[in-house]
C-alpha cells in the first residue's frame, strides 16, 4: 500500500514535490472529493512543508503559487498559505511518520462529521486508517491552534480522522498514500450512511479488525501472495 516514492517524496525530492502536489489537488476534484477551492494539501519539504495557497482553484495552481512554510509559520510568497496551514504544521511536528496530508470537504465525510459520529468498524477497510475506527474530533474554529489539538487527539494511532462540523483529514507517508486514504474514507462514509438509512450495520469485532491490521502489515512488507 505504500507508494514507491514513500522514502523520498516527503523529505528529499524537492524537484518534483510541486508537480506532485498540483497533480494531487486536480485529481481530488476528478475523484469528486473536492470542489472549487475547498480543501487543501501539503507535503514535507525542506525545513518545513509545501502547502496549497488560500482560495485558488486547482486548475490555477502553478509551482510558484505553492507556498513553502517553515515550522515557525514563516513564508516568503505573495500568496498566503491555506488558512489551515497550522493544522498541517502541527501534525508534522507531532507525527514524524506522516509526510503528506490531504484535507477535504467531501460530501459524505462532512455529513458524518456534522453528526459528530465516529466511523465504526462496519467494514474491514476501516483498518486502512490504522485502527479499529476512524474518530471524529471535537469542534474548533478553522485555522486555530485549538483545531490542531483536537485533530491530533483524534489522529492518535490513526492516519485519518473526521473534523467535527468541518471535513476529513487523511495522512500518509507520501502524497499517493494520503490521496488513496482520503478517497477510501469518503467511500466508507458514503457506504456507512447508506447502510444506516436501511438498518443498523453489523460491526466487526476487535479481533476481526486486529486480524485485518495484521494482514495489512504483512501486505506492506510483501509477505502476502
Secondary structure in CASP SS format (residue, H / E / C, confidence):
PFRMAT SS
TARGET T0000
AUTHOR 0000-0000-0000
METHOD secondary structure of the structure
MODEL  1
X C 1.00
X C 1.00
X C 1.00
X C 1.00
X C 1.00
X C 1.00
X C 1.00
X C 1.00
X C 1.00
X C 1.00
X C 1.00
X C 1.00
X C 1.00
X H 1.00
X H 1.00
X H 1.00
X H 1.00
X H 1.00
X H 1.00
X H 1.00
X H 1.00
X H 1.00
X H 1.00
X H 1.00
X H 1.00
X H 1.00
X H 1.00
X H 1.00
X H 1.00
X H 1.00
X H 1.00
X C 1.00
X C 1.00
X C 1.00
X C 1.00
X C 1.00
X C 1.00
X C 1.00
X C 1.00
X E 1.00
X E 1.00
X E 1.00
X E 1.00
X E 1.00
X E 1.00
X C 1.00
X C 1.00
X E 1.00
X E 1.00
X E 1.00
X E 1.00
X C 1.00
X E 1.00
X C 1.00
X C 1.00
X C 1.00
X C 1.00
X H 1.00
X H 1.00
X H 1.00
X C 1.00
X C 1.00
X H 1.00
X H 1.00
X H 1.00
X C 1.00
X E 1.00
X E 1.00
X E 1.00
X E 1.00
X C 1.00
X C 1.00
X C 1.00
X C 1.00
X E 1.00
X C 1.00
X C 1.00
X C 1.00
X C 1.00
X C 1.00
X E 1.00
X C 1.00
X C 1.00
X C 1.00
X H 1.00
X H 1.00
X H 1.00
X H 1.00
X H 1.00
X H 1.00
X H 1.00
X H 1.00
X H 1.00
X H 1.00
X C 1.00
X C 1.00
X C 1.00
X C 1.00
X C 1.00
X E 1.00
X E 1.00
X E 1.00
X E 1.00
X E 1.00
X C 1.00
X C 1.00
X H 1.00
X H 1.00
X H 1.00
X H 1.00
X H 1.00
X H 1.00
X H 1.00
X H 1.00
X C 1.00
X C 1.00
X C 1.00
X C 1.00
X E 1.00
X C 1.00
X C 1.00
X C 1.00
X C 1.00
X H 1.00
X H 1.00
X H 1.00
X H 1.00
X H 1.00
X H 1.00
X C 1.00
X C 1.00
X C 1.00
X C 1.00
X E 1.00
X C 1.00
X E 1.00
X C 1.00
X C 1.00
X C 1.00
X C 1.00
X C 1.00
X C 1.00
X C 1.00
X C 1.00
X H 1.00
X H 1.00
X H 1.00
X H 1.00
X H 1.00
X H 1.00
X H 1.00
X H 1.00
X H 1.00
X H 1.00
X C 1.00
X C 1.00
X C 1.00
X C 1.00
X C 1.00
X E 1.00
X E 1.00
X E 1.00
X E 1.00
X C 1.00
X C 1.00
X C 1.00
X E 1.00
X E 1.00
X E 1.00
X E 1.00
X E 1.00
X E 1.00
X C 1.00
X C 1.00
X H 1.00
X H 1.00
X H 1.00
X H 1.00
X H 1.00
X H 1.00
X H 1.00
X H 1.00
X H 1.00
X H 1.00
X H 1.00
X H 1.00
X H 1.00
X H 1.00
X H 1.00
X H 1.00
X H 1.00
X H 1.00
X H 1.00
X H 1.00
X H 1.00
X H 1.00
X H 1.00
X H 1.00
X C 1.00
X C 1.00
X C 1.00
X C 1.00
X C 1.00
X C 1.00
X C 1.00
X H 1.00
X H 1.00
X H 1.00
X H 1.00
X H 1.00
X H 1.00
X H 1.00
X H 1.00
X H 1.00
X H 1.00
X H 1.00
X H 1.00
X H 1.00
X H 1.00
X H 1.00
X C 1.00
X C 1.00
X C 1.00
X C 1.00
X C 1.00
END
